[in-house]
Amino acid sequence: MRKVRLSRGLTQEVLAEQLGVTPRYLAGIERGERNLTLDSVDALAKQLGIETQSLLLVS
């Protein structure tokens, strides 16, 4: 996910604000420390401009 975020030119702070979460929470997602609901994964994929399935396959 970090690669996709960076390829879009987004900082953790900007993406976190767009998602309505804290930058610390987003960092936890990127490190794989947070479990997400499918709705959260879908919202994240939308903000990154990719299909949800693609986000699930990104390592």
N, C-alpha and C positions, 0 to 999 in steps of 0.2 A: 504494500500500500504506500509506503514511503516513496518508492520510486515513481509511482503514478502521481502522487501529490507534488513531488519535486518537478516532474516533467511538465506539470501544469503551472509551475511557477508560484505555487502556494506555500506559504509558511504554515507551521502548525497553528500559530495564533490566528491567522486569517481563516483557515479551514475550520478550526474549532469554533470561531465566532459564527461562521455561516451555518454550522451544524447545531449551534446552541449548547455546546459543551465546553468544558475548560480545556486549555492547552495541555494540562497535565493528564487529563482523561484521554485525550487524543493520543498523546505520547504513549500511554499505556496500551492503547489499541494497536499502535504501530509496533510495539515491542511484543505483542501477543500476550499481554498480561490481563487483558479484559476480554470477557465473553460478551458477544453481541447478539441481540435478537435479530431475526431475519429482517424485521422492519428497520432496525438500525443499519444493517448492512446495505439495505436498499437505499436508504437516505444518503449514506456515505457514497455509494456508487453514483447516485444522481448528482451530488455535489462535485464529484470528480469527473463527471461526464463520460462514464463508462457503464457498460451493462453489469448488472449485479453478478452474473455468473463469472464475468471476467475478473471482478474483484476477488471473488472466492478462489480463483485459480492463481492469483498473483502471489508469489512467494518472496 
